[in-house]
Amino acid sequence: MENNKNDYIRNGYLYDLDHRDNLIDDIPFYIDYAHNYSKHVLELGCGTGRVSIELAKSGFQVTGIDLSKEMLKVYKEKIENLPKDIKSRIIIQQGNMTNFNFDNKYSLIIAPFRVFQALTKDTDIKNCLNCINRYLEDNGVFIINVFRPNKVLDDSWVSNENIQWEQEDPRTGNYVIKKDLRERIDTVNQIIYPKFIYEIKHKNGNIETIIEELELKYYYYDQLKNLLEENNFIVIEEYGWYDKSTIVNGRELIMICKKKGSYSV
């Protein structure tokens, strides 16, 4: 997967300042499924360890893979001061979720918060699902989470800068404003091209601007479900939010899957 977008090279160290509900409410959701299904969790696109660390704190062995060296640098810094027993349950690998290799299989594989949407090419999408199928135990569970478009997206999705959140950075005392610029959309291939703009007001009065470009594929409900079924998965549960509320009109598309042939009604 060759792509200079979605790399978080410039803003990885700011990622954990985002305290929106969909980056908080999903953690107990994954912990719950780990209790039900897993001894060893594989997280695709683990980033700064937002989910993985909490799973490890809850007693689970966690392997995290991510392409972004900057995000993994933050992850490694975060676990340095963790107790040894928690740290020992964490494995971090820099790699591509379209082509990964491990020595063992996993009873739970998760792709949280938009991670899967970073794959925009059909070959990358298929390769990723093939890898998941290969490394998921026969009775294991794969969980995928993408955002749900609230309508059929068109050129009206494009918009000027909007403030997504603002937060003081407790590490530095700098004030950070994150803006979302919806620059363009490809409605044929269903890819959006947002820019994340970070305006950092330093304590000395200087203002720094960091721009991160993203490229994300979006899915409608039927498309995501069909894609999973066409790639040897069966959806056994589906939700619209992390409280397990109905997927109908939910803000998110959350699908819990098993491999075909390993699940019977």
Secondary structure, DSSP 8 states (H G I E B T S, - for coil): ---SSS--TTTGGGGGG---GGGTTHHHHHHHHHHHH-SEEEEET-TTTTTHHHHHHTT-EEEEEES-HHHHHHHHHHHTTS-HHHHTTEEEEE--TTS---SS-EEEEEE-TTGGGG--SHHHHHHHHHHHHHHEEEEEEEEEEEE--SS---GGG-EEEEEEEEEE-TTT--EEEEEEEEEEEETTTTEEEEEEEEEEE-TTS-EEEEEEE--EE---HHHHHHHHHHTTEEEEEEESSTT---STT-SEEEEEEEETTS---
